[in-house]
Amino acid sequence: MLSQFLHKIKLAFSDKEIRTRLLFLVAALALFRLLAAIPIPGVDKAALANFFASNQFLGLLNIFSGGGLSRLSIVMLGVGPYITSSIIMQLATIVFPQIKNAYFEEGEAGRAKFIEWSRLLTIPIALLQSIAFLLLLEGQGVIAHLGTVSLIANIGLVAAGSMLLMWIGELVTEFGIGNGVSLIIFAGIVARVPSAISQTIFASTAANIPAYLAFGAFALLMTYAVVVVSDAERSIPIAYARAVRGAAMQQGASTYLPIRLLQAGVIPIIFALSLLLLPQMILSVLSGLHLSFASGASLWYTSFLSDPWKYGSLYFILVVLFTYFYTAVTFEPHRVAENLQKSGAFVPGVRPGHETESYIGAIVNRVTLPGAVFLGLIAVAPSIIQGLTGVTTLILGGTALLIGVQVALDLAQKLDAQVSLHEY
């Protein structure tokens, strides 16, 4: 197995096109890390560290900014606005038939139009999130009081940084290997690992060794579980009827329809975080307008999110609900059954049409339940650890681990596909 892996790596670097794509990917991620190290003006580093140490929710949001939020860099929002706009556009396919037709019926031209709308929607979302975060951090004393001109300049700077990352991510998707937006998040997660390990080592004592060994074993167990569940699927057998081609009879074939356990991927986690963030954004903007009730509500909501049990329970429920919701949006049993019937395929023992739709829908609902519960438990793992031990351990965060493992598996598969293609 190891020899095959080393052989694939050797082939990848010996091929000029693949080597160019890999170098482009490395250069783009290096540029992202450089941008993440450039802070906006007026940051109080001590107040910033204390604020993030007491707020696990913002620590999770820091994952999606690639560590830029914890430094208040010019790319502090990361690719969060673009992800949010993509989710909104996918949900809009339910409400607006024009968007649904563009996404599902018009082929590549429709998908290009869909992506263009997502980019345009990213601009107002980035501006609103910039305003909310800057007003929240100013109210917490993390950044100095901003005048009107300075506030407008910082809002434009932070929003532009998010748009720049979106552009870099799309360039990586086109000229590199893998999904650029996912790789930017992955790079931010990996970049935080050395500093977290070094801080843990320097702060450790002999009495902490058993706890750290237990955390290490738990991390390996979680990694193994994520790898297994990410690849797990329920296969529905599919058969094709015999067809007459001219004077010849074509033998029917058989295949299967894979139903993944994590059909929705990490999107429910991202959507749940966005929904948890929305009240904080609104209250921060209202607090900036010097409304007394908004300031009190903002403090209450911040303290609510700081409680690991309350926050973890709400987070778990939202992840489970959004897993079902997003699976229903992206996987339509009616469309699958209709496509099978049009292509002359059927599920053995099940009538084509409505019965096939009901059969596939029932399997999807059964498969989604364990996947949703697993996703929710992985998401709230840091809250459970903090509630039981009092130790905040985002380095073992299930969200970061899930994203990191899935992105690494996807990158490995796409690199293997590129190598196999060039071998032929």
LINDA-V485375 format. One record per helix or strand of 2 or more residues. SS is the DSSP state (2 for helix, 1 for strand). FROM is the first residue (numbers start at 1). LEN is the number of residues. If there is no record, write none. Layout:
# LINDA-V485375
SS|FROM|LEN, SS|FROM|LEN
This chain:
# LINDA-V485375
2|2|13, 2|16|21, 2|45|9, 2|56|9, 2|68|4, 2|80|16, 2|97|8, 2|107|33, 2|148|28, 2|180|24, 2|206|26, 1|233|8, 1|243|3, 1|248|3, 1|254|7, 2|267|22, 2|292|15, 2|308|23, 2|333|10, 1|345|2, 2|354|26, 2|381|9, 2|394|3, 2|398|26
